[in-house]
Amino acid sequence: MSLNSSHTLTVSGQDLAKNGSCSSSRPPWEDARTVLKPSTPTRKPQPPKPENGITIAVSSRVLFNMEKEQQIFEQQGMEEYIKYQVAHETEPFSPGPAFSFVKALEAVNTQLRELYPESEELFDVVLITNNHAYVGLRLINTINHNQLFIERFCMTGGNSPIGYLKAYHTNLYLSADPVKVREALEEGIAAATMFTQEKMTEVSETQLRVAFDGDAVLFSDESEQIYKAHGLDKFFEHEKAHENKPLDHGPLKGFLEVLGKLQKKFYAKGQRMDCPIRTYLVTARSAASSGARALKTLRSWGLEIDEALFLAGAPKGPMLEKIRPHIFFDDQMFHVEGAAEMGTVACHVPYGVAQSVRKGGKDKESSPVVK
């Protein structure tokens, strides 16, 4: 709503003259009542059917910053948490680590709808949360405030939401809860833990950029097991001997696959060079010694990767800072923390041999905390 220099009140694209004259035959206050609706957007496109879309399930704590509310829940309990949320339900949450990623998905959908108006092969973002339904109004208000297109909600009132992920045909699940992420991976669903970060680099608003580690993310942890058990030299020998044998798939292979399918839809319209989806392989492997097997594996799967960076053990953070991905997936917290410190939204995929380290003769899980 704005007041311009000619004193005409503009509401949602309609002009209501100050003296009460209006192009409609109805009284002006009726026109105002019509356009001054609550914050719920109108004329939204329909979401795709779950079996046709690419379902991205996100928890409320990664879509929005709910650190303060989480502290209230942990320190004061559920009842005080609900009271606080209801008392503040007209105050939108600030964006969380998955926010820019979701906005980029919507930007891709906009272009897909222009090129393929009848197709339902689109991203479908579903809010999956164990919040009580009583808190739902604040979430809805925040989604509408930010003009996000999220129509599907699942609020489980404290119960685990994992059982609903398969019903939604979920292609990727992002959560702040590492336990739920592990449960999803055990069910064969691509999943990763996200963290609230102090620094988040500005990212593209027109091109979705997704970066993947290789071993234990796109690929299985077969080669990483060799490295952990026998050292770097044996790893290189193993990779050379098995160069022409494709690696088994890792937990995020399916997500790269659906990104590739959407990319090909843009390629078919002559948009290979300016495709709004770009993918990256960012791996600690060295190109000469072990890179060939990674690339041959992707080729055997019929998958393309737009850029491949073989860092030979060098830190990933500086390279990711240049790429500016909306999201980066890695199985090792060392790389996740290094990327996050430089502003990249980095997710932990708790899969494979790297999740257990020997300390004092005991196996302990790698820490899921990004400081």
Secondary structure as UniProt FT lines:
FT   STRAND          2..3
FT   TURN            5..6
FT   STRAND          8..11
FT   TURN            12..13
FT   STRAND          14..17
FT   TURN            18..19
FT   HELIX           28..35
FT   TURN            50..52
FT   STRAND          54..58
FT   HELIX           60..63
FT   STRAND          64..65
FT   HELIX           67..76
FT   HELIX           78..87
FT   TURN            88..90
FT   STRAND          94..95
FT   TURN            97..98
FT   HELIX           99..115
FT   TURN            117..118
FT   STRAND          123..129
FT   HELIX           133..135
FT   HELIX           136..145
FT   TURN            146..147
FT   STRAND          152..155
FT   TURN            157..158
FT   HELIX           162..167
FT   TURN            168..169
FT   STRAND          170..175
FT   HELIX           178..186
FT   TURN            187..188
FT   STRAND          191..193
FT   STRAND          208..212
FT   TURN            216..218
FT   HELIX           222..230
FT   HELIX           232..241
FT   TURN            242..244
FT   TURN            251..252
FT   HELIX           253..267
FT   TURN            268..270
FT   TURN            273..274
FT   STRAND          277..283
FT   HELIX           287..291
FT   HELIX           292..300
FT   TURN            301..302
FT   STRAND          307..310
FT   TURN            312..313
FT   HELIX           317..323
FT   STRAND          327..330
FT   HELIX           333..341
FT   TURN            342..343
FT   STRAND          346..348
FT   HELIX           353..355
FT   STRAND          356..359
FT   TURN            360..361
FT   STRAND          362..365
//
